[in-house]
Amino acid sequence: MKQLLQKIAIAILSVFVVVYFVVQLVASYSDDIVYNQAVMASYREYDEVTGYILRDESVVTNDLNGIVYTPLEEGAKVRRGELIATVYANASEKNIQDRILEIDDRIEILTDSQIDTSYITSDVSNLDSNIYDLIYKIRADVEDNSPGSAVKNKKELLTFLNRRQILIKKIADFSEEIDKLQSEKHYLESSLNGELGKVYSDKAGYFSLDIDGWETILTPSALEGLTVNGFKELLSSDPEEYPNAVGKIFTDYKWYTLCPVDKSLSMDYTVGSYYSLEFYMTTSHVFRVKLENVISQTDSDTVLLVFSTDDIPDGFRYSRKQSVRIVKNSLEGLRVNKEALRMIDGKQGVYVVLGNTVRFRTTQIIYSSDDYYLVKQFKPGEEGYSGSLMLYDKIIIGGKNLYDGKIVD
């Protein structure tokens, strides 16, 4: 009986040993590889604050009692003496002008759409590529709340769509439609008889319809000798009323953003240095700005940061008070999962797959988060470039028994 039990025990142990070695053998040859492509990522250190925009602005008014019509878009550049608006006796005249403006836009698009019908088939592919790019741009404009840019890209999109119609022979040209629109425009213009007068610009600059009453209160000249308490007094002022305002003209390229911050935050900023200012609530415009001044006083925990820029982009909304991010530091590099980083022969890096071969790529960490690293993307010829991780490399996250030169399926 004892011998039988010994034989059974030996058999069980033999089976266990065989199973163990099979499992180990399979594990040793199992790649179990998970890939993650090396892509660009960024890190930004910023403060979220409230910003107040200060510009040299001149309000344009009219003494005529009627319906004001302006053909100018928000932010349009105007010359001195340029027509800003027409005043009509009733709203129907304004409606006619709106239709004339629509016709002008349509004629412009159709005229730009006219092309030589000798274009070859490959041009259709190029047009399709441009069309898709513009669709994505318009969608981004909508998400960024940039109506001016969206309208501009929409006109270009319609032009490309029209050109495509000609290339695929669905239409010969747009001459007939242009003639009809011009006839309608001439008829509408002849029916305008209620005009009371015109308003012209007395200055050169950029036009805006947005009158908020702070045009003569929050100005660049107010920054001279400004104190923290003085700024609070400005904000408590009653905005001015402009019942006969047509719009306003921004007369200087340089404009300012004043940001009240806690005194402890102000230690991170240096006068004369440049930062990025992101207006992230109304648009996604990011401006490179210079810190002109840091205004503080001993009896206040608030400090005023005064930034300036001469960047005037299309479609930006110059709302007086906006939420902004002051970007103090920004880094850009290749994103690497923390689980992928290894130390091989004293060198820090990751394994990647090139074709069916495992290769080791060195890395240099520039930022660390809880679950990933940003590593430097070296430029050709730069020290450290040879053998470093490249954009779109297939980084190995998992895997066992990896080594440089290993062949994988």
Beta strands, then each sheet from edge to edge (+ up, - down):
strand 1: 35-37
strand 2: 40-54
strand 3: 57-61
strand 4: 67-69
strand 5: 77-78
strand 6: 83-88
strand 7: 195-200
strand 8: 205-208
strand 9: 245-250
strand 10: 255-262
strand 11: 274-279
strand 12: 285-295
strand 13: 302-309
strand 14: 321-337
strand 15: 342-344
strand 16: 347-354
strand 17: 357-362
strand 18: 365-368
strand 19: 372-375
strand 20: 394-396
sheet 1: 1+ 20- 16+ 15-
sheet 2: 1+ 20- 16+ 17-
sheet 3: 18+ 19- 14+ 2- 10+ 13- 12+ 11-
sheet 4: 3+ 9- 8+ 5-
sheet 5: 4+ 6- 7+
end
